[in-house]
Amino acid sequence: MSEQTVLEHEGETAEPVISVTDAALAKVREVRDSEDDSAELALQIDVTGVSGVDYVYDLAFTPVDELPSDSHRWSVGDLQMAVGDESRSKLAGATLDLPSNPAQGGLIIRNPNRPNPLGDVGELLLEGEVPERIAQLLEQNVNPMLASHGGFATLVGVDGHTAYVTMGGGCQGCSMSQATLTEGIQRAILEAIPEITEVVDSTDHSAGDNPFFT
């Protein structure tokens, strides 16, 4: 049985949420085995917040009988692992690994998932035709977030399944505005307006006189 064989026991999920490289597994075992009652400990991993375009994580050894009842549990070899229910989708497909630079030390999580920098769309009440709903989404969800950067987003128009959006104020000419549109506004529109399959940035980013970021 290899190190990466996933073992299923009572109370555990059939599929792992996050994979573990052999190097990370050895490191985690080394730390765990230095703890008291190490055989009864699970490595609990959860998303605790957001920093920029990445999630913030908490890794801790927790006694198995103290794990939250809604946690998703599985084993990799003799290592028991757990992820909270709210963190499961945010960690799906991630890998626990050692840093590429050995001098860095510790563990890292290579996660293909990214938080929306503008926050979750949530349960917004959007009504009317597609352009009206996009305008409402920008007004209610996107622009309040961009306002902290002195900026705003405006719908230029809709052509078929494509929405054209511009960014103004502090966001025009901002070195981060392209990423904000791609990572935030685009995701918000695509999630909230199913008729839209593409969002195009129509901003003239070279025209910004006083960008928030330089």
C-alpha positions as CSV (number, residue, x, y, z in Angstrom):
1,M,0.0,0.0,0.0
2,S,1.6,3.3,-1.1
3,E,2.0,6.4,1.0
4,Q,-0.8,8.2,-0.9
5,T,-3.4,5.4,-0.6
6,V,-6.6,7.0,0.7
7,L,-8.1,4.9,3.5
8,E,-11.8,5.2,4.3
9,H,-13.0,4.6,7.8
10,E,-16.3,5.1,9.6
11,G,-17.2,8.8,9.7
12,E,-14.9,9.7,6.8
13,T,-15.7,10.9,3.3
14,A,-14.8,8.6,0.4
15,E,-12.9,11.3,-1.5
16,P,-10.1,13.5,-0.2
17,V,-10.6,17.3,-0.4
18,I,-6.9,18.1,-0.6
19,S,-4.0,16.0,-1.8
20,V,-0.7,15.7,0.0
21,T,2.7,15.3,-1.6
22,D,5.0,12.6,-0.2
23,A,7.5,15.3,1.0
24,A,4.7,17.2,2.9
25,L,3.3,13.9,4.3
26,A,6.7,13.1,5.8
27,K,7.0,16.6,7.3
28,V,3.5,16.5,8.8
29,R,4.1,13.0,10.3
30,E,7.4,14.2,11.8
31,V,5.6,17.1,13.5
32,R,2.6,15.0,14.5
33,D,4.7,12.2,16.0
34,S,6.3,14.8,18.4
35,E,2.8,15.5,19.9
36,D,1.2,13.6,22.8
37,D,-1.3,11.0,21.7
38,S,-0.2,11.5,18.1
39,A,-2.3,8.5,16.8
40,E,-5.5,10.3,17.9
41,L,-4.7,13.6,16.0
42,A,-6.0,14.7,12.7
43,L,-4.5,17.5,10.6
44,Q,-7.4,20.0,10.3
45,I,-7.1,22.5,7.4
46,D,-9.6,25.4,7.0
47,V,-9.8,28.7,5.1
48,T,-10.0,31.5,7.6
49,G,-10.0,34.6,5.4
50,V,-8.7,36.4,2.3
51,S,-5.5,38.3,1.7
52,G,-5.5,40.0,-1.7
53,V,-6.2,37.3,-4.4
54,D,-5.4,34.4,-2.1
55,Y,-7.1,32.6,0.7
56,V,-5.7,32.5,4.3
57,Y,-5.4,29.1,5.9
58,D,-5.2,27.6,9.3
59,L,-3.5,24.2,9.8
60,A,-3.6,22.5,13.2
61,F,-3.6,19.1,14.8
62,T,-6.9,18.4,16.4
63,P,-8.0,15.3,18.4
64,V,-10.3,13.3,16.1
65,D,-13.1,13.3,18.7
66,E,-13.0,17.1,18.8
67,L,-13.4,17.7,15.1
68,P,-16.6,19.6,14.1
69,S,-19.4,17.2,13.2
70,D,-19.7,18.7,9.7
71,S,-16.0,18.3,8.9
72,H,-15.0,16.1,5.9
73,R,-12.6,13.5,7.0
74,W,-10.3,11.1,5.2
75,S,-6.9,9.4,5.7
76,V,-3.7,9.3,3.7
77,G,-1.8,6.3,5.0
78,D,-1.8,6.7,8.7
79,L,-2.4,10.5,8.6
80,Q,-6.0,11.5,9.4
81,M,-7.1,14.7,7.8
82,A,-10.2,17.0,8.0
83,V,-11.6,20.1,6.3
84,G,-14.5,22.1,7.6
85,D,-17.7,22.0,5.5
86,E,-17.5,25.8,4.6
87,S,-13.9,25.3,3.4
88,R,-14.5,22.3,1.3
89,S,-15.3,24.0,-2.0
90,K,-12.5,26.6,-1.5
91,L,-9.9,23.8,-1.1
92,A,-11.2,21.3,-3.7
93,G,-8.3,20.2,-5.9
94,A,-5.6,21.9,-3.7
95,T,-2.3,20.2,-2.8
96,L,-0.4,20.4,0.5
97,D,3.3,20.6,-0.3
98,L,6.7,21.9,0.8
99,P,7.9,25.3,-0.5
100,S,10.0,25.2,-3.7
101,N,12.6,27.1,-1.7
102,P,13.8,24.8,1.1
103,A,15.0,27.8,3.1
104,Q,11.4,29.0,3.4
105,G,10.4,26.2,5.7
106,G,6.9,25.2,6.7
107,L,4.2,24.0,4.4
108,I,2.3,25.6,1.6
109,I,-1.1,25.0,0.0
110,R,-1.1,25.1,-3.8
111,N,-4.7,26.0,-4.5
112,P,-6.3,26.4,-7.9
113,N,-9.2,28.3,-6.3
114,R,-9.2,32.0,-5.8
115,P,-11.5,34.3,-3.8
116,N,-13.4,37.0,-5.6
117,P,-11.6,40.3,-4.7
118,L,-15.0,42.1,-4.8
119,G,-16.6,39.6,-2.4
120,D,-19.5,37.2,-3.0
121,V,-22.4,38.2,-5.1
122,G,-24.8,36.9,-2.5
123,E,-28.6,36.9,-2.8
124,L,-29.1,40.0,-4.8
125,L,-32.5,40.8,-6.2
126,L,-31.9,41.6,-9.9
127,E,-34.8,42.4,-12.1
128,G,-35.5,43.4,-15.7
129,E,-33.7,42.7,-18.9
130,V,-30.0,41.7,-19.0
131,P,-28.6,45.2,-19.3
132,E,-30.8,46.3,-16.4
133,R,-29.7,43.4,-14.2
134,I,-26.0,44.0,-14.9
135,A,-26.4,47.7,-14.1
136,Q,-28.1,46.8,-10.8
137,L,-25.3,44.3,-10.0
138,L,-22.6,46.9,-10.6
139,E,-24.5,49.5,-8.5
140,Q,-25.4,47.1,-5.6
141,N,-22.4,44.8,-5.4
142,V,-19.4,46.0,-7.4
143,N,-19.2,49.8,-7.1
144,P,-19.5,49.9,-3.3
145,M,-16.3,47.8,-3.2
146,L,-14.5,49.8,-5.9
147,A,-15.5,53.0,-4.1
148,S,-12.8,52.4,-1.5
149,H,-10.3,52.8,-4.3
150,G,-12.0,55.9,-5.6
151,G,-13.3,54.0,-8.7
152,F,-16.4,52.7,-10.3
153,A,-17.5,50.3,-13.1
154,T,-20.0,51.2,-15.8
155,L,-21.9,49.0,-18.3
156,V,-21.2,50.2,-21.8
157,G,-23.6,47.7,-23.4
158,V,-24.5,44.1,-24.2
159,D,-24.0,42.4,-27.5
160,G,-25.5,39.0,-27.6
161,H,-23.9,37.1,-24.7
162,T,-21.1,39.6,-24.2
163,A,-21.1,42.5,-21.7
164,Y,-18.8,45.5,-22.2
165,V,-17.7,47.2,-19.0
166,T,-15.5,50.2,-18.3
167,M,-13.8,51.3,-15.1
168,G,-13.5,54.9,-14.1
169,G,-12.3,57.2,-11.3
170,G,-9.3,55.8,-9.4
171,C,-9.6,52.5,-11.3
172,Q,-8.9,54.1,-14.7
173,G,-5.2,53.8,-15.3
174,C,-4.8,51.6,-12.2
175,S,-2.3,48.9,-12.5
176,M,-4.6,46.6,-10.6
177,S,-7.8,47.4,-12.5
178,Q,-7.3,44.8,-15.2
179,A,-6.9,42.1,-12.6
180,T,-9.9,43.5,-10.7
181,L,-12.1,43.3,-13.7
182,T,-11.0,39.8,-14.6
183,E,-11.0,38.3,-11.1
184,G,-13.9,40.3,-9.6
185,I,-16.3,42.0,-11.9
186,Q,-16.2,39.3,-14.6
187,R,-16.9,36.6,-12.0
188,A,-19.7,38.5,-10.4
189,I,-21.5,39.1,-13.8
190,L,-21.0,35.5,-15.0
191,E,-22.3,34.1,-11.7
192,A,-25.3,36.5,-11.4
193,I,-26.3,36.8,-15.1
194,P,-26.5,33.4,-16.7
195,E,-27.2,34.9,-20.2
196,I,-23.7,36.5,-20.2
197,T,-20.8,34.2,-21.1
198,E,-18.1,36.8,-21.7
199,V,-17.2,40.1,-20.1
200,V,-14.9,42.5,-22.1
201,D,-12.9,45.4,-20.5
202,S,-13.5,48.5,-22.6
203,T,-11.5,50.8,-20.4
204,D,-8.8,53.0,-21.8
205,H,-6.3,52.3,-19.1
206,S,-3.7,54.7,-20.5
207,A,-6.0,57.7,-19.9
208,G,-6.0,57.6,-16.1
209,D,-4.7,60.9,-14.6
210,N,-4.7,59.9,-10.9
211,P,-4.7,56.1,-10.6
212,F,-5.1,54.7,-7.1
213,F,-2.2,52.3,-7.7
214,T,0.9,53.2,-9.6
